[in-house]
Amino acid sequence: MATSALVKTRTQWNQIATPSREFDLLLACCRNGSDDSLTRALACPVNWDIVFRSAECHRVVPVLARALRERSDVPGSVQSALQARFQRNALQALRFSAELARVTRALANHDIEVLALKGPTLGQLLYGDTALRQFGDLDLLVRPRDVQRAKAVLRELGYEAQRHLSKRQERAHLRSGHEHVFRLNDQRNLLELQWHILQRHYAVEFDLDALFRRSIEIQMEGFRVRSLGPEDQFLTLCVHAAKHSWAHLGMVRDIATLTNLPLDWNWVHAEATRIGILRIVAISLALGRELLGCKVPDEIARARGIHAAERMAGRVGARLSEGKDIDFSSLRYFSDFAWTRERWQDRLRFVWRQALTPGINDWECARIPDSLLPLYRLIRIGRFLKRAIVTSRGPRALARET
């Protein structure tokens, strides 16, 4: 491995990030190393309220509870609280798994091919137990041609779309969007029906038919479900994390854990290069290495621009350790995501589509007849420019606008 190229950046990381004791404890739990790292983290005074809140925000409650179970250096009251949270997450995982079985069987009965993304399936694949991964919804991937039939099946199962679109909006959303969100009874955001990995404006073009061809079958509790193959799983997790600016430690943990599987790294490098997400992959792996000690394969460590990618990983790691929020509507977010694309054509497509492609939020801010739907592009441009002006004035101006 090209370790000499990585040592310099490791020093830069240490100069940028100063993790808190509580964040250090979360990292020690996620690293699955020896008890020595946990012992060192627990030797300092720890604010357990902060630990609990941070674990929820970073979606690592299960691994925290498992790592600290029955340790003599953890107070009994903390142990009880952790185990209660672990059991609550385990019960939720069981409910989601049962619902996943119900929905996928119904779709199969209507000859609709579906892949389960993230959720309980990823927990089973990576950790051998759905209860060891924290998640809050189900994500299902179908082909665009099957979206309407899948929606009808979901309605039969009692689901209701959270957004109701006109026929012309529905067609536009199918072209430029990537998901419909459904509720069941009083449970909002319970299921996301996807037909692409990301919205079109992100300019990340996965070959959907190839994803289905390379899919694998995963044995769950009492049923089988198809999901992405390991290499595709890795690439989509990296892209999903980049879309959310690597917002929590759970994302990094999933990616780092996936590197322990026997992936074909030559294929990963070639496919990431083809799609134009090699820099996203490099940032994700650098972040996983620095926070959780995962290995960066030679194929990625030798990639062009690895040093710049690692500097970006350093900034992300510092933000995670400091618990800073992300404003996903700010120019900083858009400029950062554009920078993660190594090809200028992809950056240009991202900015162009972001500025000119109307979406659900634009359709909801003003009511225009379907016959005049193209006028929403003007609304989109106006909202985009307004946001650019507001964010350029600083956080106070942004707060007044929001």
Secondary structure, 3 states (H helix, E strand, C coil): CCCHHHHHHHHHHHHHCCCCHHHHHHHHHHHCCCHHHHHHHHHCCCCHHHHHHHHHHHCCHHHHHHHHCCCCCCCHHHHHHHHHHHHHHHHHHHHHHHHHHHHHHHHHHCCCCCEEECHHHHHHHHHCCHHHCCCCCEEEECCHHHHHHHHHHHHHCCEEECCCCCHHHHHHHHHHCCEEEEEECCEEEEEEEECCCCCHHHCCCCCHHHHHHCCEEEECCCCEEEECCHHHHHHHHHHHHHHCCCCCHHHHHHHHHHCCCCCCHHHHHHHHHHHCCHHHHHHHHHHHHHHHCCCCCHHHHCCCCHHHHHHHHHHHHHHHHHCCCCCCCCHHHHHHHHHCCCCHHHHHHHHHHHHHCCCHHHHHHCCCCHHHHHHHHHHHHHHHHHHHHHHHHCHHHHHHHC
